[in-house]
Amino acid sequence: KNKAKVNDGKNDYDTNEVTNPTPTKPKKEVFKSGTQTNIDGKRVEAGQILDYAITYKNTTDDDVEATIKDRIPEHTKFVSAEDGGIFKDGTVTWTKRVAKGQSVTVRFKVKVDSDVNGEIIKNKAKVNDGKNDYDTNEVTNPTPTKPKKEVFKGTSKTNIDGKLVKAGEELTYKITYKNTTGEKVTATIKDKIPQFTEFVSADNGGTFKDGTVTWVKEVEKDKSLTVTLKVRVKKDVNGEVLKNKAKVNDGKNEYDTNEVTNPTPTKPKKEVSKSGTTTNIDGKKVKAGEELTYKITYKNTTGKEADVTITDKVPKYTKFISADNGGVYKGGVIKWRKTLKEGESWTVSFKVKVDEKVSGEVIKNVAKVRDGENEFTTNEVTNPTPVKPKKPKTGDDTNMMMLFMLLLGSFGAAVPVARRRRKNK
């Protein structure tokens, strides 16, 4: 609007007022589905449905054909569009005839991604009415930061999620929670220790009961809380994968942290069979002269290519016959070497013959395996042998002499008795 004042010494004048309207910028709003309250700037959560509305008013001097384009926000998935909106390549488009001075509102819905984690969801639209190009205001919605789980070995500060761990090693699990609720909260963190581990300790007042560590802590707005617990990998672990995640409740949200995993080495396996068969006879009797086949199976669980060496000492009370897969026999020991890819298995075998003179001895065998990361001793296989019956001894002069003396003594005692009988007669 504009007008002027004029004074000519005799009169004061106001000129006529001239007016020029300006375009009304289109308006963007965001709502939780089914509500009418604009939540611009408010927090939204994974899985929620959001309803975006764009309102355009025709402030030109003519009827117009308005084109509205809205690219759906990152971290969301398209659900639907009203008012004839067409969704293509991530953008919803409307084309509307709008009379002079009239308004039009169009809407579309999206779903917040399930893996959203602290990202801010942003959205604005573009409008062209043939006379003007507009950008609407931008609406924003923060999302909660999901608690984070990490795992460390011993005193190391390097996260070893996905890395190999061994029996007897001490692991530290760390949970980090950030309060993104907009107010002070009491956070409860629960963490069930992994299978195949034993509890060692927990910091920050963590209480261990029935396999679970629990922390209850007050956390100020926008502040973070970190807690840790320690466990020891059990000695008998064998190829199992250690898995762990925690649960967090802050009074407004319930979270599961990411899951961390750690594979453990698969112990090599030793088997024994009678030659020509595949049945494991560990613990069964074997006889003199029989041929036995010993088999060792190893799987590379190091997470990388490995140079593997297998050594096996031929059992006592047997004689070496042969070895497969390039096994080299020297000094009573067979040795194999091979490079294996991650996850690849390898089986080697050798044959022996049970000694002819074996009698009651137990034939025992174990192998040793090295892969650059681990040194393994396989399970021990055992096979008892029957005790051979003892043959009676013959031609022993001492025994014959004793027998003669006994007979002589018996004869000598019999003579006086016979004489007494004759006298009595």
FENMO-V565904 format. One record per residue. RES is the residue in one small letter. BURIAL is I if it has 9 or more other ideal C-beta (glycine too) atoms within 8 Angstrom, else O. D_LAST is the distance of its C-alpha to the last C-alpha in Angstrom with 2 decimals. Layout:
# FENMO-V565904
RES | BURIAL | D_LAST
RES | BURIAL | D_LAST
This chain:
# FENMO-V565904
k | O | 177.80
n | O | 180.95
k | I | 184.47
a | O | 187.13
k | O | 189.60
v | I | 193.30
n | O | 195.97
d | O | 199.57
g | O | 201.11
k | O | 202.25
n | O | 199.15
d | O | 195.34
y | O | 193.63
d | O | 190.06
t | O | 189.69
n | O | 187.81
e | O | 183.99
v | O | 182.28
t | O | 178.63
n | O | 175.97
p | O | 172.58
t | O | 169.48
p | I | 166.48
t | O | 163.68
k | O | 160.46
p | I | 157.70
k | O | 154.97
k | I | 151.20
e | I | 148.79
v | I | 145.02
f | I | 143.15
k | I | 139.59
s | I | 139.37
g | O | 140.71
t | O | 142.57
q | O | 146.22
t | O | 145.77
n | O | 146.46
i | I | 143.42
d | I | 145.02
g | O | 143.21
k | O | 140.33
r | I | 136.68
v | I | 135.11
e | I | 131.47
a | I | 129.45
g | O | 129.68
q | I | 132.89
i | I | 135.77
l | I | 139.12
d | I | 142.50
y | I | 145.37
a | I | 148.99
i | I | 152.09
t | I | 155.51
y | I | 158.69
k | I | 162.26
n | I | 165.16
t | O | 167.83
t | I | 169.86
d | O | 173.15
d | O | 171.74
d | O | 168.95
v | I | 166.17
e | I | 163.08
a | I | 160.39
t | I | 157.27
i | I | 154.37
k | I | 151.39
d | I | 148.29
r | O | 145.30
i | I | 142.16
p | I | 140.58
e | O | 137.74
h | I | 134.34
t | I | 135.29
k | O | 135.06
f | I | 137.87
v | O | 137.46
s | O | 140.84
a | I | 144.63
e | O | 147.26
d | I | 150.91
g | O | 150.38
g | I | 148.79
i | O | 147.25
f | I | 144.19
k | O | 143.86
d | O | 142.34
g | O | 141.66
t | I | 145.21
v | I | 146.70
t | I | 150.33
w | I | 152.87
t | O | 156.44
k | I | 158.64
r | O | 162.32
v | I | 163.57
a | O | 167.03
k | I | 169.26
g | O | 168.15
q | O | 164.95
s | O | 161.31
v | I | 158.10
t | I | 154.48
v | I | 151.57
r | I | 147.86
f | I | 144.51
k | I | 140.89
v | I | 138.08
k | I | 134.46
v | I | 133.24
d | I | 130.44
s | O | 126.91
d | O | 126.31
v | I | 129.48
n | O | 128.76
g | I | 131.59
e | O | 134.23
i | O | 137.74
i | I | 138.95
k | I | 142.64
n | I | 145.18
k | I | 148.89
a | I | 151.00
k | I | 154.04
v | I | 157.09
n | I | 160.05
d | I | 162.96
g | O | 165.23
k | O | 167.17
n | O | 164.50
d | O | 160.98
y | I | 158.89
d | O | 155.51
t | I | 154.25
n | O | 152.82
e | O | 149.16
v | I | 146.51
t | I | 143.23
n | I | 139.87
p | I | 137.10
t | I | 133.45
p | I | 130.46
t | O | 128.52
k | I | 124.93
p | I | 122.32
k | O | 120.76
k | I | 117.08
e | I | 116.00
v | I | 112.67
f | I | 112.04
k | I | 109.13
g | O | 108.30
t | O | 111.52
s | O | 113.47
k | O | 116.84
t | O | 116.69
n | O | 116.05
i | I | 113.01
d | I | 113.38
g | O | 111.82
k | O | 110.05
l | I | 106.34
v | I | 104.26
k | I | 100.67
a | I | 97.62
g | O | 97.89
e | I | 101.67
e | I | 103.89
l | I | 106.82
t | I | 109.91
y | I | 111.72
k | I | 115.37
i | I | 117.52
t | I | 121.30
y | I | 123.47
k | I | 127.29
n | I | 129.19
t | I | 131.90
t | I | 132.47
g | O | 135.69
e | O | 134.33
k | O | 131.58
v | I | 128.20
t | I | 124.65
a | I | 122.41
t | I | 118.74
i | I | 116.64
k | I | 113.13
d | I | 110.86
k | O | 107.36
i | I | 105.34
p | I | 104.28
q | O | 100.91
f | I | 98.53
t | I | 99.97
e | O | 99.21
f | I | 101.94
v | O | 102.83
s | O | 106.12
a | I | 109.58
d | O | 112.91
n | O | 115.90
g | O | 113.82
g | I | 111.92
t | O | 109.16
f | O | 105.92
k | O | 104.17
d | O | 102.06
g | O | 102.73
t | I | 106.53
v | I | 108.91
t | I | 112.01
w | I | 115.24
v | O | 118.19
k | I | 121.36
e | O | 125.10
v | I | 127.19
e | O | 130.95
k | O | 133.32
d | O | 133.16
k | O | 130.40
s | O | 126.99
l | I | 123.45
t | O | 120.51
v | I | 116.87
t | I | 113.68
l | I | 109.93
k | I | 107.09
v | I | 103.84
r | I | 100.99
v | I | 99.77
k | I | 96.11
k | O | 93.58
d | O | 92.21
v | I | 95.64
n | O | 95.57
g | I | 98.76
e | O | 100.04
v | O | 103.75
l | I | 104.63
k | I | 107.55
n | I | 109.61
k | I | 112.80
a | I | 114.14
k | I | 116.11
v | I | 119.26
n | I | 121.21
d | I | 124.49
g | O | 125.62
k | O | 127.90
n | I | 125.73
e | O | 122.09
y | I | 121.15
d | O | 118.19
t | I | 118.35
n | O | 117.84
e | O | 114.19
v | I | 112.75
t | I | 109.81
n | I | 107.45
p | I | 104.96
t | I | 101.63
p | I | 99.82
t | O | 97.43
k | I | 94.14
p | I | 93.06
k | O | 90.16
k | I | 87.05
e | I | 85.06
v | I | 82.23
s | I | 81.50
k | I | 79.43
s | I | 81.59
g | O | 83.63
t | O | 83.48
t | O | 85.61
t | O | 83.11
n | O | 82.44
i | I | 78.68
d | I | 78.81
g | O | 75.42
k | O | 73.68
k | O | 70.81
v | I | 71.72
k | O | 69.56
a | I | 69.42
g | O | 72.14
e | I | 74.35
e | I | 78.06
l | I | 79.61
t | I | 83.31
y | I | 84.64
k | I | 88.03
i | I | 90.37
t | I | 93.39
y | I | 96.22
k | I | 99.44
n | I | 102.50
t | I | 103.52
t | I | 105.48
g | O | 108.80
k | O | 109.94
e | O | 109.05
a | I | 105.94
d | I | 104.35
v | I | 100.66
t | I | 97.72
i | I | 94.15
t | I | 91.23
d | I | 87.60
k | O | 84.65
v | I | 82.16
p | I | 78.87
k | O | 75.79
y | I | 73.20
t | I | 76.00
k | O | 78.33
f | I | 82.07
i | O | 83.40
s | O | 87.03
a | I | 89.66
d | O | 92.69
n | I | 96.22
g | O | 96.58
g | I | 93.64
v | O | 93.08
y | I | 89.53
k | O | 89.16
g | O | 86.46
g | O | 84.25
v | I | 87.13
i | I | 89.43
k | I | 93.01
w | I | 95.71
r | O | 99.38
k | O | 102.04
t | O | 105.28
l | I | 105.17
k | O | 108.02
e | I | 107.94
g | O | 105.67
e | O | 104.17
s | O | 100.40
w | I | 98.37
t | O | 94.87
v | I | 92.95
s | I | 89.48
f | I | 87.00
k | I | 83.78
v | I | 80.47
k | I | 77.12
v | I | 73.84
d | I | 71.66
e | O | 68.75
k | O | 66.31
v | I | 67.24
s | I | 64.26
g | O | 64.86
e | I | 68.09
v | O | 71.15
i | I | 74.32
k | I | 77.36
n | I | 81.06
v | I | 84.40
a | I | 87.91
k | I | 90.88
v | I | 94.47
r | I | 97.75
d | I | 101.14
g | O | 103.44
e | O | 103.33
n | I | 99.61
e | O | 96.26
f | I | 93.54
t | O | 89.78
t | I | 88.60
n | O | 85.73
e | O | 82.31
v | I | 80.37
t | I | 76.58
n | I | 73.99
p | I | 70.24
t | I | 68.07
p | O | 64.56
v | O | 61.55
k | O | 59.93
p | O | 56.12
k | O | 54.03
k | O | 52.07
p | O | 48.37
k | O | 48.00
t | O | 46.25
g | O | 45.39
d | O | 44.86
d | O | 43.01
t | O | 42.05
n | O | 40.38
m | O | 38.50
m | O | 37.22
m | O | 36.01
l | O | 34.16
f | O | 32.52
m | O | 31.47
l | O | 29.93
l | O | 27.92
l | O | 26.86
g | O | 25.84
s | O | 23.72
f | O | 21.98
g | O | 21.46
a | O | 19.84
a | O | 17.40
v | O | 16.01
p | O | 14.58
v | O | 12.87
a | O | 11.11
r | O | 10.10
r | O | 8.74
r | O | 6.50
r | O | 5.18
k | O | 5.28
n | O | 3.73
k | O | 0.00
